[in-house]
Amino acid sequence: MAQLDGELAQPVRAWAMASPAAAPAPAGWPEARHQAFTATVVDTIEREVRPALVRLRALLADELLPRGRASADEGLGGLPDGARCCRP
């Protein structure tokens, strides 16, 4: 959760996945093409990826984490007959 919160708190241009947009243009690329590429990368992250991460965070916080098992109940061993499932 902390990792998602940290990422979502930053501007999209600061995200690692947006780093290609901050990179210099490849040799031979016209400036207009590089600007279009940069805008497309940032726009795609803003429109598609960021909302998906917001939904993922909500799912984790609101539905999965409250229902999760903790400490000795984690993993297969915490389920009925779980120890039997773990035998080779």
Summary of the structure (lengths in Angstrom):
residues: 88
radius of gyration: 21.1
end to end distance: 34.2
largest distance: 64.3
contacts: 176
relative contact order: 0.12
helix: 74%
strand: 0%
